[in-house]
Amino acid sequence: MSNSKLARRFVIAVPNIWLILFFMVPFLVVLKISLAEPRIAIPPYSPLWEWVNGSIKFNINFENYAYMWEDSLYLNAYLSSIKIAAIATLLTLLVGYPMAYTIARAPEPRRSILLLLVVLPFWTSFLLRVYAWIGILKTKGILNAVLLWSGIIDEPLIILQTDIAVYIGIVYTYLPFLILPLYANLVKLDDTLLEASRDLGASRISSFFRITLPLSMPGIIAGSMLVFIPVIGEYVIPALLGGPDTLMIGKVLWNEYFSNRDWPVASAVAIVMLIIMLIPIMVLRRAQSKGAEI
Amino acid sequence: MKLRFTPIMALLGYIFLYGPIISLVVYSFNKSKLVTVWGGWSTKWYGELFANEQIMQAAWLSLKIGVISASVATVLGTMMAMVLVRFKRVRGRGIMGGMITGPLVMPDVIIGLSLLLLFVTVSGLLSELRTFEYEMLLSVFGDDVAKTLAQMMRTYFEYFPWPQGRGFSTILIAHITFNMAFVTVVVQSRLSDMDDSIEEAALDLGASPTRVFFDITLPMITPALISGWLLAFTLSLDDLVISSFVSGPGATTLPMVIFSKVRLGVSPDINALASLIVLAVSIGIIISALLMRKKPK
C-alpha cells in the first residue's frame, strides 16, 4: 500500500518539478533581470542585491522600463505587433472558416481525410515552409513568373520584404491552429436547427448568419486566440519574409539580445509582452471551457 | 449542378497549403540555381547536400537532440496526463493544467530568453558556491552550520550536476520542456476518451495501481504515445528560436544552419533537404495514422 502511494507521489512530483524549475522559475529570473542595470561584464547585468558588511543592499531600478517608455521604438513595436497579429488573425479566419465548415459538413470517410490533409503540413518543418514562400514571392519568383506569363501584370510585383509577405506567411503557417478548434465546434452543430430554419423560410445565407455563426463563436474565439497570441511574439516570419520596416516585438527582443547584448532591456521587453498577452490568454481559457460545455 | 461557394474556398485553401511544399520539392530537382529558370531535371543538389559537412553535422546533432528530448518528454508528458486525467483527488489540478498549456501558447522568444537567463543565473550561483563564498550563510548561521550547509550543497550538485556552459545539454532541457506540454495534450485527450471501467475492474480485483498502469493503461494508450513522440520529435527538429537562445559555441542545430543560409535568399541544397524532410514526415504520418485508426474497441 505505502509502495503504491510512493509511486503516486513520484508520478505527481516529477513532471511538476520539471515544469516549475524550467518554465515557472525562468519567468521570475526574467523579472529579476529586467530590474537590473546593464553593464559590461559576465553576466552583463548588475546584481539585484549585494552583501555589504553583513547586511543586504538592494539595487532595484526601473530604468529599463522608463527607457522603453521614452524610446518610441518599443511602443511602436508593440502596437505594430498587435496590429499585424489582429489583421493576420482576421485573414486566417476568412481562409480557415470555409475550410473548417466544409470539413465538418463532409460525409465520414472523406471528413477524416480532409482533416488529416490540414494537419499534414504542420508536421513538416515550419522553417522550411516559410522559406518556400521566399522562392514564390520574390521579384523573380514563381508567382511573378506565372502572372507575367499569363499577362495579368506587366511589371513584377514587389511582395517579398513587405508586410503583405508577412501576412501571407502567418496565415499559411497558423491555418491549422485555427481550423482544428473551429472544426471541433462546427462538427457538433445540430443539423436539425438548420433544417428548421430552412423550413421556416430563411435563406441559406440568413440561416448561416443567424444560426451557424453565433453557435460557432466559442470555436472562432479559441481558434483566433491560438493564432493571435503566438503571432504577437513571432520572430521567424518577419525575419525571413518581412522587410527592414516590418516592426514586430519578437524581432526587437531578438535584436536586443543578440545584437545589442542588452539583457536587462530584453527582459523588460519580455515582461511587458507577457502582460499584454495575459488578456488574450484569459479569453482563450474561457472560450476553451465554454466550448467543452456544449 | 450549381457551383457552391464554400467548397471552392476550401479547395483554394488546400492549394494554398500544399502549393509551397510542392514548389520546394519540384525545384529541388532543378538543375539551374535560379528559381525562375528551369534548367532540366537533376539530382545534383542532393549530392551537394550530403557533401556539406556543416549541414550533416548539424543534422546529426538535431537528430540526437530530437530522439532524446522526444523520449524524455513522452515519459514526463504521460505522467502529467495521468495526473490530470486519472488522479481525481489531487489538489491543484487546475493550476497544473494551466501550467502545462503555458509552453503551447508562449512565444518562442520568451521561452528562449527565460531559459537562457535561468541557465546563466544558476551557473553564476553555483560558481559562487564553488568558490566558497558562503558569506551569506555565515552571517545568518554560525561558522559551523554555514560550513556544513555549503558542504551539503556542494555534495548535492556533485550528484545532480547543472549543465556546464551552454550547448547540447541546455538545448536538450529546453526541448524536453516544451515537448512535454505537447505530449501531455495528445495523451490527455486519449486518456479522457478511454473507458476506465477495465482499469477499475482490475483495481477491484486487487491489482496494484502500478500493475494496472503497465498491464492495462499503457497498452491502450500506445498509439497516443507514438503520435505524441513523433510530434515531439518533429517540433524538436524544427525549433530555431529557443535553440538559438540557449545554445553556445559549437552547438549548431539544423534549423540554425538553414536559417543562416536562407536569410540570404534561396539555396537549392536547402530545397533538397526540405524534400527529404517532406518524404520522411509523409512516411511517419502515414504510419501514425494507421496506428491511430486501429483503436481498440
Boltz contact constraints between the chains, C-beta under 6 A:
constraints:
  - contact:
      token1: [A, 4]
      token2: [B, 208]
      max_distance: 6.0
  - contact:
      token1: [A, 4]
      token2: [B, 209]
      max_distance: 6.0
  - contact:
      token1: [A, 7]
      token2: [B, 210]
      max_distance: 6.0
  - contact:
      token1: [A, 11]
      token2: [B, 79]
      max_distance: 6.0
  - contact:
      token1: [A, 12]
      token2: [B, 83]
      max_distance: 6.0
  - contact:
      token1: [A, 14]
      token2: [B, 79]
      max_distance: 6.0
  - contact:
      token1: [A, 15]
      token2: [B, 76]
      max_distance: 6.0
  - contact:
      token1: [A, 15]
      token2: [B, 79]
      max_distance: 6.0
  - contact:
      token1: [A, 15]
      token2: [B, 80]
      max_distance: 6.0
  - contact:
      token1: [A, 18]
      token2: [B, 76]
      max_distance: 6.0
  - contact:
      token1: [A, 19]
      token2: [B, 99]
      max_distance: 6.0
  - contact:
      token1: [A, 22]
      token2: [B, 177]
      max_distance: 6.0
  - contact:
      token1: [A, 23]
      token2: [B, 102]
      max_distance: 6.0
  - contact:
      token1: [A, 23]
      token2: [B, 177]
      max_distance: 6.0
  - contact:
      token1: [A, 26]
      token2: [B, 114]
      max_distance: 6.0
  - contact:
      token1: [A, 26]
      token2: [B, 115]
      max_distance: 6.0
  - contact:
      token1: [A, 26]
      token2: [B, 118]
      max_distance: 6.0
  - contact:
      token1: [A, 27]
      token2: [B, 114]
      max_distance: 6.0
  - contact:
      token1: [A, 29]
      token2: [B, 117]
      max_distance: 6.0
  - contact:
      token1: [A, 29]
      token2: [B, 118]
      max_distance: 6.0
  - contact:
      token1: [A, 29]
      token2: [B, 121]
      max_distance: 6.0
  - contact:
      token1: [A, 30]
      token2: [B, 114]
      max_distance: 6.0
  - contact:
      token1: [A, 30]
      token2: [B, 117]
      max_distance: 6.0
  - contact:
      token1: [A, 33]
      token2: [B, 117]
      max_distance: 6.0
  - contact:
      token1: [A, 43]
      token2: [B, 120]
      max_distance: 6.0
  - contact:
      token1: [A, 51]
      token2: [B, 135]
      max_distance: 6.0
  - contact:
      token1: [A, 51]
      token2: [B, 136]
      max_distance: 6.0
  - contact:
      token1: [A, 54]
      token2: [B, 139]
      max_distance: 6.0
  - contact:
      token1: [A, 95]
      token2: [B, 13]
      max_distance: 6.0
  - contact:
      token1: [A, 98]
      token2: [B, 6]
      max_distance: 6.0
  - contact:
      token1: [A, 98]
      token2: [B, 9]
      max_distance: 6.0
  - contact:
      token1: [A, 98]
      token2: [B, 10]
      max_distance: 6.0
  - contact:
      token1: [A, 99]
      token2: [B, 10]
      max_distance: 6.0
  - contact:
      token1: [A, 99]
      token2: [B, 13]
      max_distance: 6.0
  - contact:
      token1: [A, 101]
      token2: [B, 6]
      max_distance: 6.0
  - contact:
      token1: [A, 102]
      token2: [B, 6]
      max_distance: 6.0
  - contact:
      token1: [A, 102]
      token2: [B, 7]
      max_distance: 6.0
  - contact:
      token1: [A, 102]
      token2: [B, 10]
      max_distance: 6.0
  - contact:
      token1: [A, 120]
      token2: [B, 285]
      max_distance: 6.0
  - contact:
      token1: [A, 121]
      token2: [B, 17]
      max_distance: 6.0
  - contact:
      token1: [A, 123]
      token2: [B, 234]
      max_distance: 6.0
  - contact:
      token1: [A, 123]
      token2: [B, 281]
      max_distance: 6.0
  - contact:
      token1: [A, 123]
      token2: [B, 285]
      max_distance: 6.0
  - contact:
      token1: [A, 124]
      token2: [B, 277]
      max_distance: 6.0
  - contact:
      token1: [A, 124]
      token2: [B, 278]
      max_distance: 6.0
  - contact:
      token1: [A, 124]
      token2: [B, 281]
      max_distance: 6.0
  - contact:
      token1: [A, 125]
      token2: [B, 238]
      max_distance: 6.0
  - contact:
      token1: [A, 125]
      token2: [B, 277]
      max_distance: 6.0
  - contact:
      token1: [A, 126]
      token2: [B, 238]
      max_distance: 6.0
  - contact:
      token1: [A, 127]
      token2: [B, 240]
      max_distance: 6.0
  - contact:
      token1: [A, 127]
      token2: [B, 255]
      max_distance: 6.0
  - contact:
      token1: [A, 127]
      token2: [B, 258]
      max_distance: 6.0
  - contact:
      token1: [A, 128]
      token2: [B, 274]
      max_distance: 6.0
  - contact:
      token1: [A, 131]
      token2: [B, 262]
      max_distance: 6.0
  - contact:
      token1: [A, 132]
      token2: [B, 20]
      max_distance: 6.0
  - contact:
      token1: [A, 132]
      token2: [B, 23]
      max_distance: 6.0
  - contact:
      token1: [A, 132]
      token2: [B, 24]
      max_distance: 6.0
  - contact:
      token1: [A, 133]
      token2: [B, 20]
      max_distance: 6.0
  - contact:
      token1: [A, 134]
      token2: [B, 266]
      max_distance: 6.0
  - contact:
      token1: [A, 135]
      token2: [B, 35]
      max_distance: 6.0
  - contact:
      token1: [A, 135]
      token2: [B, 266]
      max_distance: 6.0
  - contact:
      token1: [A, 140]
      token2: [B, 36]
      max_distance: 6.0
  - contact:
      token1: [A, 141]
      token2: [B, 35]
      max_distance: 6.0
  - contact:
      token1: [A, 142]
      token2: [B, 23]
      max_distance: 6.0
  - contact:
      token1: [A, 145]
      token2: [B, 36]
      max_distance: 6.0
  - contact:
      token1: [A, 229]
      token2: [B, 105]
      max_distance: 6.0
  - contact:
      token1: [A, 230]
      token2: [B, 107]
      max_distance: 6.0
  - contact:
      token1: [A, 233]
      token2: [B, 107]
      max_distance: 6.0
  - contact:
      token1: [A, 233]
      token2: [B, 109]
      max_distance: 6.0
  - contact:
      token1: [A, 235]
      token2: [B, 109]
      max_distance: 6.0
  - contact:
      token1: [A, 235]
      token2: [B, 241]
      max_distance: 6.0
  - contact:
      token1: [A, 250]
      token2: [B, 109]
      max_distance: 6.0
  - contact:
      token1: [A, 253]
      token2: [B, 109]
      max_distance: 6.0
  - contact:
      token1: [A, 270]
      token2: [B, 110]
      max_distance: 6.0
  - contact:
      token1: [A, 270]
      token2: [B, 113]
      max_distance: 6.0
